[in-house]
Amino acid sequence: MTVWIWILLALLVIGGAIALVVVGSRNLSGEEKDPLMSRLAEFSERGELTSLEEIELSQPFSDRVIVPVLQRIGDISTRFTPQKLLEETSRKIELAGNPMRLEAATFLASRFVVAIFFGGLLFLISAIAPESSTAPNPLVIVPLFTLIGFFFPQLWLQGKINARQQEVFKAMPDALDLLTICVEAGLGFDAAMSKVSEKWENELSFAFGRAIREVQLGKLRREALKDMADRIGLAEMTSFIAAVIQSEQLGVSMSKVLRIQSEQMRVKRRQAAEEKAHKAPVKMMIPMAFLIFPAIMIVLLTPAMFKLLNTFADL
């Protein structure tokens, strides 16, 4: 009877994880408007007269039930979460580009949900699997995977941050070349950034497009550029923005500054590639010593060992 209770709990945990995936896919689609209002506008354009209850029931189950429940859980967890932790989490989510459009409280709550999912799944497997002397102890493996599940969202977020910064770092030299060409052709810096934003679809172009929209909404250009550098969190981008702001304040030619920054970025990218090339042999030593060399020794020495055994057997 106890096993079936744990199976039911595990199914509930799996359902919660599926709900998180559904919410993530919904957020990744870029839908930021109220779905109820959008459907009301759609029915109004069609000229169909219907009630708000019918419009609400026409929404998907995830929008009607799952999303409000998860948002409520995030609101409750905010009361017990330190403000400093919320700010640090919001900062990391911003550095990652907010890939799932999650708030800090919801992300912190997801760590506990994933931990319960990992632990419940391993407990379910250990409860259903037949007993064996070689099987690992559930009292050890379940807490271990629960701990892994608790830190897994944080590792995933840090991986997103590193990938985004690496993508921006690789795209900066080409983007600065295009900025230089546009400025030398007579365009302003804002118009040149718009051209870069239209030319590519990567994290750097998205950052440029957001900065341009902020400038169009009334924010000062230097503040918009500083905020863009803070959202990326890359030292090279911060240096580039500082050089642009300084050239604007001192009246230095923008094309010269952009050309110098472009050359420096290409040098840094080449140096980073050379650094990785020099680290490759050191990183290859461990798999070669423990995986490749033993296999080669077995292939080479096994025939000789059989010949020696046959020779000693004949004696």
LINJO-V463686 format. One record per helix or strand. SS is the DSSP state (H for helix, E for strand). FROM is the first residue (numbers start at 1). LEN is the number of residues. If there is no record, write none. Layout:
# LINJO-V463686
<<SS FROM LEN> <SS FROM LEN>>
This chain:
# LINJO-V463686
<<H 2 27> <H 35 12> <H 52 6> <H 61 19> <H 83 13> <H 104 25> <H 138 47> <H 189 11> <H 203 14> <H 221 12> <H 235 16> <H 254 61>>
